Amino acid sequence: MNTNLSSSAPSQLETDCLVVVVLDPSEKDRAEKDQPAPSVECADPAVREAAKDVMASGEVTGKTFETTLLHRPSGLKAKRLLLLGGGKAKTFSAAELRQLAGTAVRTLKGKSIRSFAFALPENGIAATEGVRAIVEGAFVGNFDPGYYKSDRNDKDKDQKIDAVTIVVPKEVQSDTKPLESSMQAARIVAESQNFTRDLTNEPSNRMTPTILAERAKTMAAEVGLKCEVHDGDKIRQLKMGAFWGVAQGSDEAPALIVLRYEPEGAAKDVHLGLVGKGVTFDSGGISIKPADGMEKMKYDMAGAATMIGVMRAIALLKPKVKVTAIICATENMPSGKAQKPGDVQIAMSGKSIEIINTDAEGRLILADGLCYARQLGCTHLVDAATLTGAVVVALGYVNAGIFASDDPLYERFAKATQQAGEKMWRLPLDDEYKEIIKSNIADMVNSGGRWGGAISAAMFLKEFAEDTPWIHLDIAGTAWMEEQKPWIAKGPSGVALRSLVEFVKGWSA
């Protein structure tokens, strides 16, 4: 999808559709400015005049995601005018604007419209931030996961937006370089998020650990990253007993993928380590999952896909900080070779783990991934994983769970999530929870049971991060959209990528 900036008056822009935001005014504005009705967030009087009648009719409320499409709008060169509800003016932000851009894309491409223009709202959002939000939202909205359908007709295949033009207000037209820079950076991030979604969407027979490694290697060559892929022999040589314990049950070979970004001029005392859970299919192993819904377990490598997408983005954005991503990729399958409940595995760190539940496998491979990241010299660690159903019980499908061993590191990441417009919620790591993972015969168990399941899983990982500042992202409830939303298709979301990119950029020297 092409993205462009325009300094034309919105009413004078020739386009298939002009999109403008409609906001519901605050009670203060209703009283002080005598503004009882929703307002069109565009200063161009011709646009306001074109929308005047439908606005006066009461049909347009400004409710979030409300769409009103006008054909041949009077006084405009655009063929159509789309009024897009943004909700309450007092709470409208770049996060909502990002979703509205996705909504515009999904609304218009369903009508076989190939291009449109989006008038940047003039409601206090910084122009650079607004441009970024529109571009990112548009790319996310343009992605659809149904490309394996053999019965898709040409119209279905053609339902993609080819170009988006962002119309900027007069006051920023004198210097568009910051806007151009913001637009290009947003393209990189959004394309990387869709790259992550594409990896996550693939069925497990088309996304084995070997194929995931090949996709990572190809991407690395395209953007200039160093990439190493290690096989099962190397995993055993490194004494990654926790990782191998999961991998041994599958006929598919595991892969340890290492991506390195080492820019010149980076600070020598900071080396970020990104660790991703790459279970390309999770049957649960011997502790097998129920059949109902098991097909979705192809997405259990979403954490790995996220970290691979992050590395793509930072390689192109070029922040001045050293970053290494470690991806532990395997299947979790039941077989005569599979580990069993009651087995004891020795992790790379030397700690012993009693296997209580073979379906608590993600923490096992991450344990060795975190240890390896520390061995490679990483000074700060972040892992991402679709780790527990318990986090969904705690937070639903709205917030991802954050766990952090270091408050300053958490504050950095929390700032990044705000900049990225992603919802995450910090959960506790009190020492009392460590009691849950104690074992009678080993250093720890791999499952602390039902209560506080997301926390006990995080406490387990904390044992392998040791004293290194560390953040754990449990994205089990947010990496997959359970239903289609106005701004995004049902399926993989690419959650956490934008936050992680902002986090990495924040360390740039």
Number of C-alpha atoms within 10 A of each C-alpha: 16 12 19 15 18 17 15 14 18 29 21 14 19 15 19 18 26 29 28 26 28 29 28 25 20 16 14 11 14 14 11 9 10 9 15 13 16 24 21 24 21 20 15 15 13 18 23 17 16 18 21 13 11 14 21 11 9 10 10 22 20 26 16 20 21 18 21 17 16 17 12 14 21 17 13 21 18 22 17 19 27 24 26 27 24 27 21 18 19 14 10 17 19 20 19 18 24 26 26 28 28 26 24 28 29 25 18 21 20 15 10 14 17 19 21 27 27 23 24 23 23 16 14 10 15 15 20 18 19 25 31 27 27 30 30 26 26 29 26 27 28 23 22 19 15 14 9 8 8 7 7 12 9 8 11 14 10 15 19 22 23 15 14 23 20 23 24 25 20 11 8 15 15 8 9 16 12 13 20 17 14 19 24 18 18 24 21 18 26 25 20 24 28 23 22 26 27 18 26 30 24 17 16 22 11 14 20 24 27 21 16 25 25 15 14 26 20 13 18 21 11 11 14 13 23 14 19 16 16 14 14 18 12 13 21 15 11 13 17 25 26 30 30 23 25 29 28 22 22 18 11 15 16 28 26 22 27 22 23 19 24 18 15 11 12 17 14 9 11 17 23 22 26 31 32 31 30 37 32 30 25 26 21 21 24 19 17 16 14 9 8 7 8 14 13 15 19 24 28 26 34 32 33 32 30 34 30 33 29 26 29 28 27 24 21 15 16 14 23 20 24 23 25 25 27 28 32 30 27 32 29 29 26 21 14 11 13 18 25 21 16 14 13 22 23 20 23 23 20 12 16 20 26 23 25 20 22 27 23 21 25 29 24 27 29 28 26 29 30 30 21 21 23 21 11 13 14 23 18 21 24 23 25 28 27 27 26 21 16 20 25 19 13 16 16 15 17 14 20 25 24 22 23 23 21 14 12 11 17 18 12 15 22 20 15 22 21 14 16 22 19 18 17 21 13 15 16 15 16 10 8 8 18 19 12 21 19 18 18 8 12 15 16 23 23 31 24 25 15 10 10 17 20 24 25 24 27 27 27 25 25 23 16 23 27 14 13 16 19 25 25 24 23 30 28 25 24 25 26 24 18 14 10 10 15 20 22 24 22 16 21 26 25 28 22 28 29 25 23 25 23 22 20 21 17 16 17 15 12
